[in-house]
Amino acid sequence: MSAFIQQLPALIGVVIGALGSYLATTHGDQARFRREQAARWEERRLTAYAEYARTLKKSVTLAYRIAAHLGNDPHPHPLSPEEAAPHLADATDARDPAGEALLMLGTTDVVEKARKWVVAVMDMEGFLRDRTHDPEAWSALLERQRAAREGYYAAVRRDLALPPGHSGEWRLAPPRTP
């Protein structure tokens, strides 16, 4: 019995070491799983945010072209409302599933900024449906849409902990006169 008692401290040390090793490994695995899961969700959010922006931008580009046809915008490739109608319908149809993904995965701030952006785009579409010719009113709608888009991108960057980015406003040189 005295040999067992002499070995008891070593046996207790082995049990404590094995238990400590098990706990450390389990804790490390759980932490790695949480990090990987967070990275997967972040990738999914980025995909949803980008897809929503892409669908809205398609509508905006079509609006520029229609506005050019109506004499409100200098876009170089005008498109009549009749020619644009099927493309607008496709763009609008694509917004719905992208918006649902955004609602499911987006933060409250990003979703609110997305709402402001889509409302500005819908106002642009309404302006064009009425076939309004008012370049100044169109310019105000464009500014509102650009500010809403910039707000959306800023919210996305904050959510994904990205550095601040470009406003997306490209200043073009005035046309040269010969």
PyMOL commands that set and color helices and strands:
alter all, ss='L'
color gray80, all
select helices_A, chain A and resi 2-69+81-105+108-129+135-159
alter helices_A, ss='H'
color red, helices_A
deselect
rebuild
show_as cartoon
